[in-house]
């Protein structure tokens, strides 16, 4: 939201600062495979955010960019020239005042352009629901480009088929000829094997992200930086594949699936090493990798499965439709304009997603909360036993290290539940405050009678 109440002074002088696209902002074009009745146009903002614009605003940005690039000595008439160009493209009549309004009230608050007087906007930061926090960059864009280029050939159709066949054969061989349960038990009793298993899990997660970047590059999009952060309370790797919005639906879904595909390739390497060495920790890593694949394909939180569903229906952010759908389905209120903007089949699929995912998450959270005291006691007893065993072990260094890591992993789910409860409580408090403030405004309006109404009209 812009803090400016009125538009800036529109009197321009030659050489004065003028409106322009914010530095680094790029025009992408129509959102391919969109689930909207009117496909939005995409603008790639300088900070990596993708902004959806209705066609008229996108045309205004495009006209401003072209007119600003023209070597015209009448620099002070940029708004007029932009209005002429916009009128020519749309077949509608626009004036300089119209363009100034669009820039100051619509585009600059989004951080797409500066204000009409050339002043920079206060760029709003995206804060999506259940997003990754505390990001730390590990690989720059240039390094990610180099790494992804080394693996992009794995998405060629023939190579892809051969690799997937090898994954299936490796899985069948492991689960029909080897005792994975015994391997897991052996690993959990040997501290060094436990630490090695953790390293293999981290390597699998990192290779998963290389898969996303490589799929993005194979589709002729540019992968961004790679790094790590905190998702809820769990450490997680990430890859910036925002540029994949330039691709069509198939290209975006390939990027979504690139991670689990590379988990499969990592699984092939684990099986091959186990066939050569016979080490049980490799079988345990195969089991964990399979669990990671299943975990990533869940369409609940912001995992790969969520983005697959979002790209199938052509709607980038499914979570923002939770409120409108619940109001319509549960409270029987009229459809929100955000739902009306969707095509029929994406609207149905998003409704099914919301009415399935929300109850599942609510039941899971309810079960965990009900068993929270029992969970906390179990964590306390298990942690104490591990520390005591490590202190009396013949190999204290690996035992203490493993006990510390295991204790951390036991504490993280508990911390995650408490954090989720805190976030839900905070959201409820904000909602109640917002409703109370709205009620106070209505009461003040009615108490003021007719004297308040002209001011409301003037401010609209």
C-alpha positions as a Python dict, from the first residue, in 0.01 Angstrom:
ca = {
    (1, 'X'): (0, 0, 0),
    (2, 'X'): (127, 345, -93),
    (3, 'X'): (169, 604, 181),
    (4, 'X'): (94, 881, -71),
    (5, 'X'): (-257, 1022, -48),
    (6, 'X'): (-248, 1241, -356),
    (7, 'X'): (-57, 1225, -681),
    (8, 'X'): (268, 1420, -706),
    (9, 'X'): (293, 1754, -879),
    (10, 'X'): (234, 1691, -1249),
    (11, 'X'): (412, 2001, -1373),
    (12, 'X'): (718, 1864, -1549),
    (13, 'X'): (1013, 2058, -1675),
    (14, 'X'): (1277, 1957, -1920),
    (15, 'X'): (1548, 1764, -1744),
    (16, 'X'): (1331, 1695, -1437),
    (17, 'X'): (1304, 1344, -1301),
    (18, 'X'): (1031, 1136, -1463),
    (19, 'X'): (855, 807, -1414),
    (20, 'X'): (1032, 492, -1529),
    (21, 'X'): (1042, 122, -1462),
    (22, 'X'): (1231, 43, -1143),
    (23, 'X'): (1585, -63, -1227),
    (24, 'X'): (1608, -434, -1310),
    (25, 'X'): (1235, -483, -1368),
    (26, 'X'): (1156, -692, -1678),
    (27, 'X'): (839, -750, -1878),
    (28, 'X'): (766, -1125, -1908),
    (29, 'X'): (430, -1140, -2086),
    (30, 'X'): (120, -1355, -2057),
    (31, 'X'): (107, -1623, -1788),
    (32, 'X'): (103, -1944, -1993),
    (33, 'X'): (-149, -2211, -1889),
    (34, 'X'): (-331, -1965, -1666),
    (35, 'X'): (-636, -2070, -1467),
    (36, 'X'): (-783, -1719, -1485),
    (37, 'X'): (-1064, -1613, -1716),
    (38, 'X'): (-847, -1321, -1827),
    (39, 'X'): (-484, -1443, -1827),
    (40, 'X'): (-269, -1206, -1621),
    (41, 'X'): (47, -1049, -1758),
    (42, 'X'): (368, -1106, -1564),
    (43, 'X'): (635, -855, -1467),
    (44, 'X'): (962, -976, -1315),
    (45, 'X'): (1053, -723, -1047),
    (46, 'X'): (1414, -635, -968),
    (47, 'X'): (1404, -821, -634),
    (48, 'X'): (1300, -1149, -796),
    (49, 'X'): (928, -1120, -726),
    (50, 'X'): (685, -1195, -1009),
    (51, 'X'): (398, -944, -1022),
    (52, 'X'): (68, -1027, -1192),
    (53, 'X'): (-91, -736, -1374),
    (54, 'X'): (-420, -704, -1563),
    (55, 'X'): (-371, -640, -1936),
    (56, 'X'): (-435, -264, -1919),
    (57, 'X'): (-169, -207, -1651),
    (58, 'X'): (79, -427, -1836),
    (59, 'X'): (21, -225, -2153),
    (60, 'X'): (76, 94, -1952),
    (61, 'X'): (410, -38, -1822),
    (62, 'X'): (511, -143, -2173),
    (63, 'X'): (415, 196, -2318),
    (64, 'X'): (605, 378, -2042),
    (65, 'X'): (913, 167, -2109),
    (66, 'X'): (908, 228, -2484),
    (67, 'X'): (834, 599, -2458),
    (68, 'X'): (1098, 643, -2190),
    (69, 'X'): (1354, 478, -2417),
    (70, 'X'): (1269, 706, -2711),
    (71, 'X'): (1529, 974, -2774),
    (72, 'X'): (1272, 1252, -2773),
    (73, 'X'): (1374, 1609, -2681),
    (74, 'X'): (1029, 1666, -2535),
    (75, 'X'): (1123, 1484, -2219),
    (76, 'X'): (871, 1674, -2012),
    (77, 'X'): (585, 1523, -2213),
    (78, 'X'): (652, 1161, -2124),
    (79, 'X'): (306, 1115, -1973),
    (80, 'X'): (141, 1253, -2287),
    (81, 'X'): (346, 1031, -2518),
    (82, 'X'): (274, 729, -2299),
    (83, 'X'): (-98, 811, -2309),
    (84, 'X'): (-90, 835, -2689),
    (85, 'X'): (87, 500, -2719),
    (86, 'X'): (-153, 335, -2474),
    (87, 'X'): (-456, 476, -2658),
    (88, 'X'): (-319, 345, -2987),
    (89, 'X'): (-265, -7, -2850),
    (90, 'X'): (-592, -44, -2659),
    (91, 'X'): (-833, 152, -2878),
    (92, 'X'): (-942, 351, -2572),
    (93, 'X'): (-884, 717, -2500),
    (94, 'X'): (-618, 792, -2238),
    (95, 'X'): (-482, 1126, -2124),
    (96, 'X'): (-165, 1218, -1937),
    (97, 'X'): (-370, 1244, -1617),
    (98, 'X'): (-497, 889, -1666),
    (99, 'X'): (-143, 757, -1706),
    (100, 'X'): (-24, 954, -1403),
    (101, 'X'): (-305, 802, -1199),
    (102, 'X'): (-218, 448, -1311),
    (103, 'X'): (148, 502, -1224),
    (104, 'X'): (99, 670, -887),
    (105, 'X'): (-196, 466, -761),
    (106, 'X'): (-142, 123, -919),
    (107, 'X'): (210, 58, -1049),
    (108, 'X'): (443, 246, -815),
    (109, 'X'): (287, 93, -500),
    (110, 'X'): (370, -249, -648),
    (111, 'X'): (732, -147, -702),
    (112, 'X'): (704, -188, -1080),
    (113, 'X'): (765, 179, -1163),
    (114, 'X'): (878, 493, -986),
    (115, 'X'): (622, 764, -914),
    (116, 'X'): (536, 1014, -1184),
    (117, 'X'): (779, 1267, -1034),
    (118, 'X'): (1062, 1012, -1049),
    (119, 'X'): (1071, 940, -676),
    (120, 'X'): (1139, 575, -588),
    (121, 'X'): (858, 368, -437),
    (122, 'X'): (867, 189, -105),
    (123, 'X'): (878, -163, -245),
    (124, 'X'): (641, -399, -64),
    (125, 'X'): (804, -720, 51),
    (126, 'X'): (625, -1045, -18),
    (127, 'X'): (527, -1240, 293),
    (128, 'X'): (354, -1555, 167),
    (129, 'X'): (182, -1792, 407),
    (130, 'X'): (409, -2072, 534),
    (131, 'X'): (711, -1944, 343),
    (132, 'X'): (1080, -2023, 391),
    (133, 'X'): (1246, -1787, 641),
    (134, 'X'): (1600, -1680, 729),
    (135, 'X'): (1747, -1757, 387),
    (136, 'X'): (2122, -1785, 344),
    (137, 'X'): (2275, -1798, -3),
    (138, 'X'): (2519, -2083, -68),
    (139, 'X'): (2557, -2058, -447),
    (140, 'X'): (2534, -1740, -653),
    (141, 'X'): (2333, -1718, -973),
    (142, 'X'): (2650, -1769, -1178),
    (143, 'X'): (2748, -2078, -977),
    (144, 'X'): (2394, -2218, -999),
    (145, 'X'): (2398, -2162, -1375),
    (146, 'X'): (2722, -2359, -1405),
    (147, 'X'): (2606, -2646, -1182),
    (148, 'X'): (2266, -2675, -1350),
    (149, 'X'): (2432, -2675, -1692),
    (150, 'X'): (2633, -2982, -1595),
    (151, 'X'): (2314, -3182, -1528),
    (152, 'X'): (2053, -3031, -1765),
    (153, 'X'): (2119, -3303, -2026),
    (154, 'X'): (1958, -3555, -1789),
    (155, 'X'): (1618, -3416, -1893),
    (156, 'X'): (1655, -3520, -2255),
    (157, 'X'): (1367, -3759, -2331),
    (158, 'X'): (1574, -4072, -2402),
    (159, 'X'): (1802, -4016, -2102),
    (160, 'X'): (1498, -3948, -1884),
    (161, 'X'): (1332, -4277, -1981),
    (162, 'X'): (1651, -4477, -1922),
    (163, 'X'): (1709, -4317, -1581),
    (164, 'X'): (1351, -4372, -1464),
    (165, 'X'): (1374, -4735, -1573),
    (166, 'X'): (1694, -4772, -1372),
    (167, 'X'): (1521, -4618, -1068),
    (168, 'X'): (1238, -4872, -1087),
    (169, 'X'): (1480, -5164, -1125),
    (170, 'X'): (1691, -5043, -832),
    (171, 'X'): (1384, -5007, -610),
    (172, 'X'): (1256, -5354, -700),
    (173, 'X'): (1598, -5510, -632),
    (174, 'X'): (1637, -5342, -292),
    (175, 'X'): (1291, -5416, -155),
    (176, 'X'): (1276, -5775, -284),
    (177, 'X'): (1627, -5898, -206),
    (178, 'X'): (1747, -5693, 93),
    (179, 'X'): (1629, -5653, 453),
    (180, 'X'): (1597, -5278, 486),
    (181, 'X'): (1451, -5308, 836),
    (182, 'X'): (1761, -5488, 963),
    (183, 'X'): (1980, -5229, 792),
    (184, 'X'): (1796, -4945, 968),
    (185, 'X'): (1833, -5121, 1304),
    (186, 'X'): (2207, -5172, 1249),
    (187, 'X'): (2259, -4807, 1157),
    (188, 'X'): (2073, -4677, 1461),
    (189, 'X'): (2296, -4877, 1697),
    (190, 'X'): (2627, -4755, 1549),
    (191, 'X'): (2700, -4383, 1610),
    (192, 'X'): (2935, -4340, 1314),
    (193, 'X'): (2678, -4498, 1082),
    (194, 'X'): (2412, -4264, 1218),
    (195, 'X'): (2627, -3960, 1144),
    (196, 'X'): (2704, -4094, 796),
    (197, 'X'): (2332, -4142, 734),
    (198, 'X'): (2267, -3778, 827),
    (199, 'X'): (2536, -3666, 580),
    (200, 'X'): (2378, -3878, 305),
    (201, 'X'): (2037, -3726, 381),
    (202, 'X'): (2184, -3377, 347),
    (203, 'X'): (2354, -3475, 20),
    (204, 'X'): (2025, -3611, -117),
    (205, 'X'): (1845, -3288, -22),
    (206, 'X'): (2114, -3077, -190),
    (207, 'X'): (2103, -3290, -506),
    (208, 'X'): (1724, -3250, -503),
    (209, 'X'): (1769, -2873, -539),
    (210, 'X'): (2017, -2918, -824),
    (211, 'X'): (1737, -3110, -998),
    (212, 'X'): (1506, -2808, -979),
    (213, 'X'): (1777, -2577, -1112),
    (214, 'X'): (1872, -2815, -1395),
    (215, 'X'): (1509, -2858, -1502),
    (216, 'X'): (1467, -2481, -1501),
    (217, 'X'): (1773, -2435, -1722),
    (218, 'X'): (1668, -2718, -1956),
    (219, 'X'): (1345, -2525, -2019),
    (220, 'X'): (1551, -2217, -2124),
    (221, 'X'): (1473, -2028, -1803),
    (222, 'X'): (1744, -1894, -1573),
    (223, 'X'): (1770, -2050, -1224),
    (224, 'X'): (1856, -1814, -943),
    (225, 'X'): (2057, -1855, -628),
    (226, 'X'): (2066, -2169, -416),
    (227, 'X'): (2085, -2171, -40),
    (228, 'X'): (1932, -2286, 284),
    (229, 'X'): (1678, -2151, 529),
    (230, 'X'): (1420, -2248, 789),
    (231, 'X'): (1081, -2388, 689),
    (232, 'X'): (861, -2366, 998),
    (233, 'X'): (1145, -2487, 1224),
    (234, 'X'): (1316, -2737, 995),
    (235, 'X'): (1640, -2656, 809),
    (236, 'X'): (1579, -2678, 434),
    (237, 'X'): (1763, -2615, 109),
    (238, 'X'): (1604, -2400, -160),
    (239, 'X'): (1654, -2298, -523),
    (240, 'X'): (1514, -1980, -674),
    (241, 'X'): (1331, -2092, -989),
    (242, 'X'): (1105, -1787, -1014),
    (243, 'X'): (1215, -1740, -1374),
    (244, 'X'): (1030, -2063, -1462),
    (245, 'X'): (713, -1849, -1474),
    (246, 'X'): (835, -1759, -1822),
    (247, 'X'): (772, -2121, -1921),
    (248, 'X'): (445, -2284, -2012),
    (249, 'X'): (260, -2528, -1789),
    (250, 'X'): (468, -2829, -1899),
    (251, 'X'): (796, -2646, -1836),
    (252, 'X'): (688, -2537, -1489),
    (253, 'X'): (575, -2888, -1392),
    (254, 'X'): (904, -3030, -1522),
    (255, 'X'): (1081, -2783, -1293),
    (256, 'X'): (860, -2892, -1001),
    (257, 'X'): (936, -3261, -1061),
    (258, 'X'): (1307, -3208, -1125),
    (259, 'X'): (1385, -3240, -755),
    (260, 'X'): (1227, -3583, -699),
    (261, 'X'): (1374, -3700, -1032),
    (262, 'X'): (1719, -3620, -898),
    (263, 'X'): (1630, -3796, -572),
    (264, 'X'): (1573, -4100, -791),
    (265, 'X'): (1914, -4056, -953),
    (266, 'X'): (2070, -4028, -607),
    (267, 'X'): (1891, -4349, -513),
    (268, 'X'): (2052, -4528, -811),
    (269, 'X'): (2395, -4420, -687),
    (270, 'X'): (2316, -4546, -335),
    (271, 'X'): (2207, -4887, -463),
    (272, 'X'): (2513, -4916, -686),
    (273, 'X'): (2744, -4834, -393),
    (274, 'X'): (2563, -5086, -173),
    (275, 'X'): (2604, -5356, -437),
    (276, 'X'): (2977, -5282, -434),
    (277, 'X'): (3037, -5235, -59),
    (278, 'X'): (2743, -5405, 115),
    (279, 'X'): (2732, -5127, 377),
    (280, 'X'): (2392, -5118, 556),
    (281, 'X'): (2394, -4738, 591),
    (282, 'X'): (2339, -4715, 215),
    (283, 'X'): (2021, -4924, 242),
    (284, 'X'): (1903, -4700, 524),
    (285, 'X'): (1970, -4398, 303),
    (286, 'X'): (1759, -4560, 27),
    (287, 'X'): (1466, -4584, 270),
    (288, 'X'): (1506, -4222, 383),
    (289, 'X'): (1534, -4102, 20),
    (290, 'X'): (1206, -4277, -64),
    (291, 'X'): (1042, -4111, 235),
    (292, 'X'): (1178, -3775, 116),
    (293, 'X'): (1023, -3830, -228),
    (294, 'X'): (683, -3909, -76),
    (295, 'X'): (716, -3615, 161),
    (296, 'X'): (798, -3374, -122),
    (297, 'X'): (499, -3485, -329),
    (298, 'X'): (247, -3407, -55),
    (299, 'X'): (24, -3120, -178),
    (300, 'X'): (-29, -2975, 168),
    (301, 'X'): (241, -2729, 272),
    (302, 'X'): (476, -2553, 29),
    (303, 'X'): (650, -2868, -92),
    (304, 'X'): (690, -2981, -453),
    (305, 'X'): (343, -3138, -456),
    (306, 'X'): (188, -2801, -372),
    (307, 'X'): (363, -2632, -665),
    (308, 'X'): (264, -2917, -897),
    (309, 'X'): (-103, -2864, -810),
    (310, 'X'): (-63, -2487, -845),
    (311, 'X'): (95, -2521, -1190),
    (312, 'X'): (-163, -2778, -1304),
    (313, 'X'): (-447, -2534, -1234),
    (314, 'X'): (-246, -2228, -1341),
    (315, 'X'): (-276, -2037, -1012),
    (316, 'X'): (53, -1936, -846),
    (317, 'X'): (-69, -1898, -485),
    (318, 'X'): (-338, -2141, -371),
    (319, 'X'): (-329, -2035, -7),
    (320, 'X'): (-486, -1695, -75),
    (321, 'X'): (-805, -1873, -189),
    (322, 'X'): (-856, -2055, 142),
    (323, 'X'): (-1057, -1767, 293),
    (324, 'X'): (-1286, -1704, -8),
    (325, 'X'): (-1358, -2076, -57),
    (326, 'X'): (-1432, -2142, 310),
    (327, 'X'): (-1662, -1837, 321),
    (328, 'X'): (-1855, -1965, 20),
    (329, 'X'): (-1861, -2337, 110),
    (330, 'X'): (-1903, -2313, 488),
    (331, 'X'): (-2066, -1975, 553),
    (332, 'X'): (-2269, -1979, 228),
    (333, 'X'): (-2167, -1629, 136),
    (334, 'X'): (-2169, -1501, -224),
    (335, 'X'): (-1856, -1591, -427),
    (336, 'X'): (-1561, -1358, -375),
    (337, 'X'): (-1443, -1162, -680),
    (338, 'X'): (-1114, -1354, -660),
    (339, 'X'): (-1304, -1678, -722),
    (340, 'X'): (-1509, -1522, -1000),
    (341, 'X'): (-1182, -1437, -1177),
    (342, 'X'): (-1097, -1809, -1209),
    (343, 'X'): (-1203, -2040, -1488),
    (344, 'X'): (-1457, -2306, -1396),
    (345, 'X'): (-1232, -2614, -1372),
    (346, 'X'): (-947, -2444, -1182),
    (347, 'X'): (-1208, -2308, -940),
    (348, 'X'): (-1338, -2661, -882),
    (349, 'X'): (-989, -2806, -834),
    (350, 'X'): (-884, -2532, -594),
    (351, 'X'): (-1206, -2585, -397),
    (352, 'X'): (-1133, -2960, -372),
    (353, 'X'): (-775, -2880, -264),
    (354, 'X'): (-889, -2639, 9),
    (355, 'X'): (-1170, -2863, 139),
    (356, 'X'): (-928, -3159, 151),
    (357, 'X'): (-607, -3003, 278),
    (358, 'X'): (-750, -2780, 551),
    (359, 'X'): (-937, -3061, 736),
    (360, 'X'): (-634, -3289, 707),
    (361, 'X'): (-402, -3025, 850),
    (362, 'X'): (-654, -2941, 1122),
    (363, 'X'): (-690, -3307, 1226),
    (364, 'X'): (-313, -3360, 1226),
    (365, 'X'): (-257, -3047, 1433),
    (366, 'X'): (-538, -3144, 1671),
    (367, 'X'): (-391, -3490, 1732),
    (368, 'X'): (-47, -3345, 1796),
    (369, 'X'): (-181, -3078, 2032),
    (370, 'X'): (-383, -3339, 2225),
    (371, 'X'): (-71, -3550, 2270),
    (372, 'X'): (161, -3256, 2335),
    (373, 'X'): (224, -3333, 2705),
    (374, 'X'): (295, -3698, 2624),
    (375, 'X'): (524, -3595, 2337),
    (376, 'X'): (718, -3352, 2556),
    (377, 'X'): (767, -3616, 2827),
    (378, 'X'): (882, -3874, 2575),
    (379, 'X'): (1133, -3629, 2425),
    (380, 'X'): (1268, -3550, 2772),
    (381, 'X'): (1314, -3917, 2864),
    (382, 'X'): (1464, -4014, 2528),
    (383, 'X'): (1705, -3720, 2527),
    (384, 'X'): (1820, -3801, 2880),
    (385, 'X'): (1878, -4165, 2790),
    (386, 'X'): (2080, -4072, 2481),
    (387, 'X'): (2298, -3827, 2672),
    (388, 'X'): (2358, -4080, 2951),
    (389, 'X'): (2448, -4352, 2700),
    (390, 'X'): (2684, -4117, 2516),
    (391, 'X'): (2857, -4018, 2841),
    (392, 'X'): (2937, -4380, 2930),
    (393, 'X'): (3028, -4491, 2578),
    (394, 'X'): (3369, -4624, 2474),
    (395, 'X'): (3364, -4383, 2177),
    (396, 'X'): (3233, -4061, 2335),
    (397, 'X'): (3300, -3819, 2049),
    (398, 'X'): (3074, -3979, 1781),
    (399, 'X'): (2820, -4083, 2045),
    (400, 'X'): (2793, -3731, 2187),
    (401, 'X'): (2770, -3581, 1837),
    (402, 'X'): (2498, -3826, 1735),
    (403, 'X'): (2310, -3773, 2062),
    (404, 'X'): (2319, -3397, 2007),
    (405, 'X'): (2184, -3427, 1652),
    (406, 'X'): (1914, -3675, 1754),
    (407, 'X'): (1808, -3453, 2045),
    (408, 'X'): (1782, -3156, 1808),
    (409, 'X'): (1565, -3356, 1567),
    (410, 'X'): (1342, -3461, 1857),
    (411, 'X'): (1300, -3102, 1974),
    (412, 'X'): (1228, -2952, 1631),
    (413, 'X'): (877, -3104, 1588),
    (414, 'X'): (780, -2982, 1934),
    (415, 'X'): (909, -2633, 1854),
    (416, 'X'): (727, -2646, 1520),
    (417, 'X'): (392, -2724, 1683),
    (418, 'X'): (435, -2443, 1935),
    (419, 'X'): (531, -2200, 1656),
    (420, 'X'): (227, -2296, 1446),
    (421, 'X'): (-2, -2249, 1746),
    (422, 'X'): (153, -1907, 1812),
    (423, 'X'): (107, -1803, 1447),
    (424, 'X'): (-257, -1915, 1447),
    (425, 'X'): (-323, -1732, 1772),
    (426, 'X'): (-155, -1416, 1639),
    (427, 'X'): (-361, -1433, 1317),
    (428, 'X'): (-680, -1472, 1521),
    (429, 'X'): (-592, -1170, 1737),
    (430, 'X'): (-518, -959, 1425),
    (431, 'X'): (-850, -1063, 1271),
    (432, 'X'): (-1043, -971, 1585),
    (433, 'X'): (-867, -634, 1605),
    (434, 'X'): (-942, -566, 1239),
    (435, 'X'): (-1309, -645, 1284),
    (436, 'X'): (-1328, -436, 1599),
    (437, 'X'): (-1168, -141, 1417),
    (438, 'X'): (-1410, -181, 1125),
    (439, 'X'): (-1705, -190, 1365),
    (440, 'X'): (-1579, 125, 1539),
    (441, 'X'): (-1552, 302, 1203),
    (442, 'X'): (-1908, 204, 1112),
    (443, 'X'): (-2038, 321, 1449),
    (444, 'X'): (-1860, 655, 1407),
    (445, 'X'): (-2002, 692, 1056),
    (446, 'X'): (-2360, 628, 1169),
    (447, 'X'): (-2316, 856, 1471),
    (448, 'X'): (-2197, 1139, 1245),
    (449, 'X'): (-2505, 1117, 1026),
    (450, 'X'): (-2500, 1309, 700),
    (451, 'X'): (-2196, 1517, 794),
    (452, 'X'): (-1964, 1222, 745),
    (453, 'X'): (-2086, 1115, 404),
    (454, 'X'): (-1941, 1394, 185),
    (455, 'X'): (-1595, 1332, 333),
    (456, 'X'): (-1624, 965, 245),
    (457, 'X'): (-1716, 1047, -114),
    (458, 'X'): (-1432, 1298, -141),
    (459, 'X'): (-1182, 1039, -25),
    (460, 'X'): (-1298, 760, -254),
}
